[in-house]
Amino acid sequence: MSATEAVPLRRPLAVTGGQRVALLLAAVAVVVQITYPLLSGHVLITATVTSVLVFAAASLISALATHGLRAAAALALGAGGVGLLAEAVGVSTGFPFGDYAYAGTLRPQVLGVPAVVPAAWLMMAWPTMLAGRSVVDLLRRRFGPVPHWAAVPLAAWLLTAWDLSLDPQMVAAGHWSWEHPAPALPGIPGIPLTNYAGWLLVSLVVHAVLHVGVPRGVRRGVAPGAAIGAGAPALLLGWTWLGSALGNAVFFGRPWVALWVFVAMGLVALPALAHLRHRAPGRSPTS
């Protein structure tokens, strides 16, 4: 082969049916959430529960399709199970989130916790875990050896930062409240700092379990960086980050919440999403 002869690019791997299903469910979850500002009362509650369950299904199917049954089981137990246990202990004892109570508007309940709540932990743990790993991959490429376990605190930070938008939304809707809501972050009244400390602690446990339980490599035949292949977690993360900021700024009248979530989530979400796009298969090294 001459020096001027082009080297053919490797043919991208096929996208699996499971990846397509996950992407479709992710898109449905986004569409349902877009309707929130137009809804109220029981219709809004139904839409909220529906979007969480569809979002969680998208994450589970994505985990199964790209990383296998072990990953899906780790996600269900390590995120959904740990989330349920933490919430049940939290409601009973006040640790680690602070003294709070559910209003009974979200049913059914398990161990005194709305069943949709552990599903919310599960749904976001998958894209935040992948984001943490993506940022570690980026750091390793640019700065040399970075321990793989660094993905755990990065992902935990991102999952906790999402709660900067979630809790104000749920408190405003009357789904739960705190007995001692102060001290709180500037511009986000009603939610004590202990809540975010608790979220960070539980998120670290969740992502430590996922770090051990989810293989770093994808299944044979899966293209991890293909636009549609990475589409479900990337879409869910990007929408949750930017959609939360936009919704709070424009529709819900919470500009401080919008600023907090945009900056805090963006510290990890922005480089993670940029790196996913950069390493998509089929792109030439100079594109």
C-alpha positions in Angstrom: 0.0 0.0 0.0 1.4 3.4 -1.0 1.8 6.3 1.4 -0.8 8.2 -0.4 -3.4 5.3 -0.4 -6.2 5.9 2.0 -6.8 3.5 4.8 -10.4 2.3 4.8 -12.4 3.0 7.9 -13.6 -0.1 9.8 -17.3 -0.7 9.1 -19.5 0.3 12.1 -21.0 -2.5 14.0 -24.8 -3.1 13.7 -27.1 -1.5 16.3 -29.1 -4.2 18.2 -32.8 -4.3 18.5 -32.5 -3.7 22.2 -30.6 -0.5 21.7 -33.4 0.7 19.3 -36.1 -0.2 21.9 -34.2 1.7 24.6 -33.8 4.7 22.4 -37.5 4.7 21.5 -38.5 4.5 25.2 -36.1 7.3 26.0 -37.8 9.5 23.4 -41.2 8.6 24.8 -40.1 9.6 28.3 -38.8 12.9 27.0 -42.1 13.6 25.1 -44.1 12.9 28.3 -41.9 15.2 30.4 -42.3 18.0 27.8 -46.0 18.1 28.6 -45.5 18.8 32.3 -46.1 22.6 32.1 -49.4 22.0 30.4 -50.8 19.6 33.1 -52.1 19.7 36.6 -53.7 17.6 39.3 -54.1 13.8 38.8 -53.2 14.1 35.1 -49.8 15.6 36.0 -49.2 12.8 38.6 -50.0 10.2 36.0 -47.7 11.8 33.5 -44.9 12.0 36.2 -45.2 8.3 37.1 -45.4 7.2 33.5 -42.3 9.2 32.5 -40.3 7.7 35.4 -41.4 4.1 34.6 -40.7 4.5 30.9 -37.3 6.2 31.6 -36.4 3.4 34.0 -37.4 0.8 31.4 -35.2 2.6 28.8 -32.2 2.4 31.2 -32.7 -1.2 32.0 -33.1 -2.3 28.4 -30.1 -0.2 27.4 -28.0 -1.9 30.2 -29.1 -5.3 29.0 -28.6 -4.6 25.3 -25.1 -3.1 25.6 -23.6 -4.7 28.7 -25.6 -7.8 29.3 -27.7 -9.5 32.0 -25.2 -8.9 34.8 -25.3 -5.2 34.1 -29.1 -5.1 34.1 -29.2 -7.0 37.4 -26.6 -4.7 39.0 -28.6 -1.7 37.9 -31.9 -3.1 39.3 -30.4 -4.1 42.6 -27.6 -1.6 43.0 -29.7 1.4 42.1 -33.3 0.5 42.5 -32.7 -1.8 45.5 -30.2 0.5 47.3 -32.4 3.5 46.5 -35.5 1.8 48.1 -33.5 0.8 51.1 -32.1 4.3 51.6 -35.5 5.9 51.3 -37.2 3.5 53.6 -34.5 4.1 56.3 -34.7 7.8 55.6 -38.4 8.0 56.1 -38.2 6.0 59.3 -35.1 7.5 60.9 -34.3 10.8 59.2 -30.9 9.4 58.1 -29.3 10.3 55.7 -31.5 12.9 54.0 -33.0 14.6 57.1 -36.5 14.3 58.6 -39.0 14.2 55.7 -42.4 12.6 54.9 -44.3 11.5 51.8 -47.7 13.1 51.4 -49.4 9.9 50.1 -50.0 11.4 46.6 -47.7 8.8 44.9 -49.0 5.2 45.1 -48.5 2.3 45.4 -45.9 2.3 48.3 -43.3 -0.2 49.3 -41.9 0.0 52.9 -43.5 3.4 53.2 -41.9 4.7 50.0 -43.7 5.4 46.7 -42.7 2.6 44.3 -41.9 5.2 41.7 -39.0 6.6 43.9 -36.6 3.6 43.6 -37.5 3.6 39.9 -36.2 7.2 39.7 -32.9 6.2 41.3 -32.6 3.4 38.8 -33.5 5.5 35.7 -30.8 8.1 36.3 -28.1 5.8 37.7 -27.5 4.3 34.3 -26.8 7.4 32.3 -24.8 9.0 35.2 -22.7 5.8 35.5 -21.9 5.9 31.8 -21.1 9.6 32.0 -18.7 9.1 34.9 -16.9 6.4 32.9 -16.9 8.6 29.8 -15.2 11.4 31.7 -12.6 9.0 33.1 -11.9 7.7 29.6 -11.5 11.3 28.4 -9.1 12.1 31.3 -7.1 9.0 30.7 -6.6 9.9 27.0 -5.5 13.4 27.8 -3.6 13.2 31.0 -2.4 9.6 31.3 -3.3 7.1 34.0 -6.5 7.9 35.9 -7.9 5.1 38.1 -11.1 3.6 36.8 -12.8 4.0 40.2 -12.7 7.8 39.7 -15.9 7.2 37.7 -17.7 6.5 41.0 -17.5 10.0 42.6 -18.0 11.7 39.2 -21.2 9.7 38.6 -22.3 10.2 42.2 -21.9 14.0 41.8 -23.9 14.0 38.6 -26.7 12.0 40.2 -26.8 14.3 43.2 -26.8 17.4 41.0 -29.9 16.1 39.3 -31.7 16.3 42.6 -31.2 20.0 42.6 -34.1 20.0 40.1 -36.0 17.0 41.2 -36.6 17.9 44.8 -37.9 21.4 44.2 -40.3 20.0 41.6 -41.6 17.3 43.9 -41.9 19.6 47.0 -43.7 22.2 44.9 -46.1 19.5 43.7 -46.8 18.5 47.4 -45.4 14.9 47.1 -43.1 15.2 50.1 -41.8 17.8 52.6 -39.1 18.3 55.3 -39.7 18.9 58.9 -36.6 21.2 59.1 -36.1 22.7 55.6 -33.2 25.0 56.6 -30.4 25.7 56.1 -30.9 25.4 52.4 -29.0 26.4 49.2 -29.5 30.0 48.1 -32.5 30.2 45.8 -33.8 26.7 46.7 -35.9 27.0 49.8 -37.7 24.1 51.4 -35.0 21.5 50.9 -32.2 21.3 53.6 -28.5 20.8 52.9 -28.8 17.4 54.7 -30.8 16.1 51.7 -28.0 16.7 49.3 -25.4 15.3 51.6 -27.6 12.2 51.9 -28.0 12.0 48.1 -24.3 12.2 47.7 -23.7 9.4 50.2 -26.3 7.1 48.7 -25.2 7.9 45.1 -21.6 6.9 46.1 -22.9 3.5 47.3 -25.1 3.1 44.2 -22.3 3.8 41.8 -19.7 1.7 43.8 -22.1 -1.2 43.3 -22.5 -0.5 39.6 -18.7 0.0 39.2 -18.2 -3.6 40.5 -21.3 -5.1 38.8 -21.3 -3.5 35.4 -18.5 -4.7 33.0 -16.5 -1.8 31.6 -16.6 -3.3 28.1 -19.8 -3.7 26.0 -21.1 -7.0 24.7 -19.6 -8.6 21.6 -21.1 -7.0 18.5 -22.2 -3.8 20.1 -21.0 -0.4 18.9 -20.7 1.6 22.1 -20.2 5.0 20.5 -22.6 4.7 17.6 -25.1 7.6 17.6 -28.1 5.4 18.0 -26.2 2.9 20.2 -25.3 5.5 22.8 -28.5 7.3 22.0 -30.7 6.2 24.9 -28.4 7.1 27.8 -27.0 10.1 26.0 -30.5 11.4 25.2 -31.7 10.8 28.7 -28.7 12.6 30.3 -28.7 15.5 27.9 -32.4 16.1 28.2 -32.5 15.8 31.9 -29.6 18.3 32.2 -30.7 20.9 29.7 -34.5 20.2 30.0 -34.3 20.6 33.8 -32.5 23.9 33.5 -34.8 25.2 30.7 -38.0 24.1 32.5 -37.1 25.7 35.8 -35.9 28.9 34.1 -38.8 29.4 31.6 -41.9 27.4 32.8 -41.6 26.9 36.6 -40.3 30.3 37.7 -37.3 28.9 39.5 -34.3 30.7 38.0 -31.9 29.8 40.8 -32.8 26.1 40.5 -32.1 26.4 36.8 -28.7 27.9 37.4 -27.7 25.5 40.1 -28.7 22.4 38.0 -27.1 23.7 34.8 -23.8 24.4 36.4 -23.6 21.4 38.8 -24.8 18.8 36.2 -22.8 20.4 33.5 -19.5 19.8 35.2 -19.8 16.2 34.3 -22.5 16.0 31.7 -20.9 18.4 29.2 -17.5 16.6 28.9 -19.2 13.2 29.0 -21.6 14.0 26.1 -18.9 15.7 24.1 -16.6 12.7 24.5 -19.4 10.3 23.5 -19.9 12.3 20.3 -16.2 12.5 19.6 -15.6 8.7 19.8 -18.6 7.6 17.8 -17.6 4.8 15.4 -17.5 5.7 11.8 -16.0 9.1 12.4 -12.6 9.6 10.9 -9.8 10.5 13.4 -9.7 14.1 12.0 -13.4 14.7 11.7 
